[in-house]
């Protein structure tokens, strides 16, 4: 895997057993903000605005690709365990998606835990999607072609937002892209998923670390059994938008992401899975220098454009 030595060092520091995430989450945020993310080609136009919606103002960054409107729209939710991450940490990811897929991308800077526990950040993201849907024409976008995407915790949020939109009918979502999503709630030895146990002490994202993120995100034990936190618990998955789910072979979240895709399929929802062999959690931020990451972006682009997938 063609990762720079600097990136390897930072990832190792992020996942060190010497770092107590529960008390040093602010240090982890700082590390994430200073990661050496591979640069992407700039888009035609970038704009930062603040949405005045519901409980709190929500900053977003809008990426406009080259071309003529109306553009298909993509609302993106960054990863980071609901605790870290920002518009900056996923700036290059959103640039690539806008340029490659020809979508106008709206990246959401939702409120983070533990200062803002579940479901604050989720509500920000849901209301942001509804705002985009209502203002699609003003944005130069197509209200009939709005997709959502997210990685890790952002993948969790994207999955839940689709469920919320289905129930509320307040907005319409055409497609969902879930990149190594956290969709479950069991990350100990009792987990039904082998990958959780296999990567309990992974050098990169570990099952132990996921448990710490959930502790910071959730208010109490009751939250852990709420389908809005663990969308795989939702009984009726029918009627959701078509899904593309990407997983990494060396990731504790691998099996639950693939199981969620299977459950979507059983509910009659078109769902495709791309597992990247030899890859670790976080690969979408590594940049296209890695051939398997290039392939992931190509598949995401084809899915968003409604083209045949070559997985």
C-alpha atoms as one frame of an Amber mdcrd trajectory, in Angstrom:
protein
   0.000   0.000   0.000   1.539   3.256  -1.171   1.117   5.375   1.942   3.643
   8.075   2.697   5.804   7.638   5.765   4.291  10.836   7.179   0.780   9.478
   6.787   1.766   6.145   8.328   3.240   7.961  11.306   0.134  10.066  11.861
  -2.214   7.083  11.540  -0.069   5.189  14.013  -0.219   8.086  16.455  -3.992
   8.333  16.097  -4.395   4.682  16.993  -1.763   4.383  19.680  -2.870   2.552
  22.809  -1.100   5.273  24.758  -3.726   7.814  23.663  -6.833   7.828  25.826
  -9.498   8.981  23.396 -12.023   9.486  26.192  -9.901  12.223  27.775  -7.720
  13.330  24.840 -10.241  13.632  22.027  -9.261  17.261  21.470  -5.681  16.153
  20.812  -6.989  13.686  18.255  -8.948  16.460  16.561  -5.759  18.475  16.274
  -3.910  15.545  14.742  -6.715  14.999  12.231  -6.671  18.656  11.213  -2.922
  18.466  10.533  -2.870  15.223   8.559  -0.902  15.436   5.276  -3.907  14.825
   3.025  -3.037  14.265  -0.663  -4.068  17.316  -2.674  -6.817  17.199  -5.278
  -7.356  19.392  -8.307  -9.417  22.441  -7.344 -13.038  22.731  -8.405 -14.425
  25.640 -10.419 -15.781  27.379  -7.338 -15.875  26.837  -3.559 -18.084  28.732
  -1.144 -18.527  28.538   2.637 -21.947  29.496   3.996 -23.863  28.955   7.225
 -27.334  27.422   7.165 -29.656  28.919   9.772 -31.776  25.857  10.418 -33.507
  24.315  13.407 -31.438  23.945  16.581 -28.168  25.577  15.553 -26.392  27.232
  12.607 -24.739  24.639  10.366 -21.625  25.598   8.344 -21.349  23.969   4.928
 -18.877  24.153   2.065 -20.242  24.057  -1.475 -18.078  22.682  -4.298 -19.147
  23.575  -7.839 -17.537  21.556 -10.645 -16.859  22.805 -14.129 -19.845  22.671
 -16.431 -23.271  24.194 -16.730 -26.140  23.907 -14.246 -28.332  22.267 -13.253
 -25.915  19.920 -11.489 -26.770  16.705  -9.682 -26.232  17.305  -5.968 -24.286
  15.321  -3.386 -24.482  16.057   0.345 -21.376  14.723   2.112 -20.897  13.872
   5.804 -17.299  13.520   7.000 -16.003  10.702   9.161 -14.176  10.917  12.463
 -16.159   8.873  14.958 -18.732  11.689  15.462 -15.931  13.310  17.540 -13.313
  14.523  15.034 -13.299  15.679  11.431 -14.306  18.911   9.715 -14.744  20.617
   6.375 -10.946  20.778   6.197 -10.224  17.093   6.847 -12.441  16.038   3.926
 -11.826  18.971   1.599  -9.776  16.934  -0.871 -12.277  14.058  -0.850 -15.103
  16.452  -1.742 -13.014  18.106  -4.466 -12.377  14.729  -6.085 -16.023  13.720
  -5.920 -17.174  17.023  -7.415 -14.634  16.874 -10.249 -14.964  13.179 -11.060
 -18.720  12.756 -10.691 -19.671  16.210 -11.959 -21.824  16.763  -8.876 -22.202
  19.930  -6.873 -21.070  18.758  -3.438 -22.326  20.208  -0.154 -20.069  19.191
   2.757 -21.695  19.506   6.188 -19.757  20.674   9.261 -22.108  19.084  11.782
 -21.785  19.458  15.553 -19.377  17.033  17.197 -19.517  14.944  20.358 -18.937
  14.924  23.258 -19.838  18.626  23.454 -22.905  17.824  21.362 -24.113  14.306
  22.002 -26.359  12.163  19.810 -28.546  13.138  18.025 -27.319  16.748  17.609
 -24.923  16.148  14.700 -27.388  13.796  13.026 -30.120  16.432  13.192 -27.744
  18.968  11.605 -27.132  16.625   8.689 -30.780  15.736   8.184 -31.850  19.371
   8.179 -28.974  20.235   5.827 -30.221  17.668   3.299 -33.762  19.050   3.565
 -32.354  22.570   3.078 -30.453  21.486  -0.034 -33.588  19.827  -1.408 -35.678
  22.964  -0.819 -33.020  25.272  -2.296 -31.825  23.049  -5.138 -32.880  25.521
  -7.814 -31.055  28.398  -6.100 -27.967  26.197  -5.833 -28.080  25.464  -9.543
 -28.891  21.868  -8.786 -31.458  19.256  -9.708 -33.911  18.567  -6.827 -34.754
  15.209  -8.388 -31.117  14.102  -8.259 -29.820  14.575  -4.714 -27.581  11.882
  -3.242 -25.929  11.529   0.156 -22.536  10.072   1.017 -20.301   9.705   4.016
 -17.375   7.748   5.383 -17.226   5.891   8.709 -19.338   7.905  11.173 -20.416
   9.959   8.165 -21.550   6.740   6.509 -23.603   6.020   9.621 -25.194   9.462
   9.343 -25.873   9.061   5.609 -27.659   5.751   6.215 -29.780   7.217   9.015
 -30.620  10.384   7.070 -32.008   8.188   4.281 -34.192   6.400   6.821 -35.361
   9.712   8.314 -36.167  11.159   4.889 -38.173   8.056   4.034 -40.248   8.379
   7.193 -40.746  12.147   7.108 -41.114  12.583   3.337 -39.631  16.057   3.911
 -37.039  15.560   1.162 -36.146  13.078  -1.534 -32.827  11.221  -1.804 -31.863
   9.483  -5.040 -28.822   7.434  -3.935 -26.665   6.706  -0.903 -22.929   6.015
  -0.818 -21.747   4.493   2.461 -17.971   4.255   2.788 -16.878   1.766   5.495
 -19.944   2.832   7.511 -20.433   2.255  11.230 -23.970   0.891  11.253 -23.983
  -1.393  14.315 -23.650  -1.156  18.082 -21.674  -4.239  19.175 -17.897  -3.889
  19.196 -16.844  -6.275  21.942 -16.277 -10.007  22.166 -20.054 -10.541  21.895
 -20.221  -9.014  18.414 -21.799 -11.240  15.759 -19.236  -9.972  13.245 -15.851
 -11.735  12.933 -14.109  -8.568  11.723 -14.895  -6.827  15.028 -13.121  -9.550
  16.977 -10.313  -9.891  14.432  -9.383  -6.225  14.676  -9.887  -5.693  18.393
  -6.334  -4.359  18.675  -5.697  -3.292  15.094  -2.792  -0.903  14.552  -5.179
   1.307  12.586  -8.859   1.605  13.587  -9.495  -0.892  16.379 -12.714  -2.225
  17.853 -11.570  -0.776  21.167 -11.402   2.666  19.642 -14.874   2.377  18.124
 -16.241   1.630  21.591 -14.570   4.798  22.874 -16.087   6.872  20.072 -19.528
   5.509  20.900 -19.035   6.349  24.564 -18.326   9.953  23.606 -21.203  10.104
  21.104 -24.027   8.440  23.032 -25.829   9.867  26.050 -26.617   6.532  27.685
 -27.122   2.823  27.041 -30.558   3.487  25.578 -29.010   5.437  22.710 -26.961
   2.408  21.673 -30.182   0.567  20.828 -31.696   3.472  18.913 -31.865   2.758
  15.150 -30.905   6.396  14.574 -27.537   5.541  16.127 -27.295   1.944  14.861
 -29.256   1.898  11.577 -28.772  -1.835  11.132 -31.366  -2.242  13.918 -34.106
  -0.751  11.742 -36.715  -3.433  11.111 -38.111  -2.148   7.811 -35.433  -1.143
   5.296 -37.733  -1.186   2.285 -38.223   1.924   0.215 -34.752   3.334   0.822
 -32.669   4.754  -2.051 -30.258   2.487  -3.943 -27.005   2.033  -2.058 -23.331
   1.568  -2.787 -21.397   0.314   0.233 -17.600   0.252   0.221 -15.677  -1.761
   2.805 -12.021  -2.400   3.588 -10.649  -5.898   4.138  -8.593  -4.883   7.194
 -11.327  -2.997   9.035 -13.425  -3.950  12.080 -16.441  -2.336  10.372 -16.117
  -4.557   7.301 -18.661  -7.237   8.151 -21.432  -5.028   9.486 -21.264  -2.816
   6.388 -21.613  -5.852   4.161 -24.402  -7.227   6.338 -26.271  -3.930   6.034
 -26.039  -4.227   2.247 -27.436  -7.767   2.449 -30.337  -6.580   4.604 -31.073
  -3.796   2.129 -31.121  -6.342  -0.689 -33.509  -8.604   1.245 -35.786  -5.577
   1.711 -35.847  -5.017  -2.048 -33.386  -2.110  -2.113 -30.728  -2.244  -4.862
 -27.449  -2.433  -2.946 -23.947  -3.108  -4.258 -20.832  -3.864  -2.218 -17.228
  -3.133  -3.092 -14.700  -4.659  -0.683 -11.178  -3.362  -1.220  -8.666  -6.142
  -0.512  -5.648  -5.212   1.568  -7.072  -1.810   2.454  -7.614  -0.272   5.884
 -10.221   2.007   7.374  -9.848   5.582   6.125  -8.678   4.711   2.605 -10.915
   7.273   0.890  -8.639  10.036   2.226  -5.417   8.435   0.970  -5.760   9.884
  -2.523  -5.627   8.343  -5.997  -1.914   7.490  -5.805  -3.141   4.139  -4.449
  -4.584   2.107  -7.347  -7.360   0.549  -5.252  -8.432   3.985  -4.074  -8.581
   5.157  -7.694 -10.844   2.196  -8.395 -13.061   3.122  -5.437 -13.515   6.656
  -6.783 -14.310   5.307 -10.251 -17.002   3.017  -8.842 -18.500   5.815  -6.727
 -18.542   8.078  -9.791 -20.286   5.458 -11.925 -22.871   4.814  -9.203 -23.656
   8.501  -8.749 -24.050   8.919 -12.499 -26.376   5.912 -12.706 -23.946   3.960
 -14.869 -23.264   0.239 -14.807 -20.888  -0.689 -12.001 -17.698  -2.642 -12.683
 -16.937  -3.834  -9.204
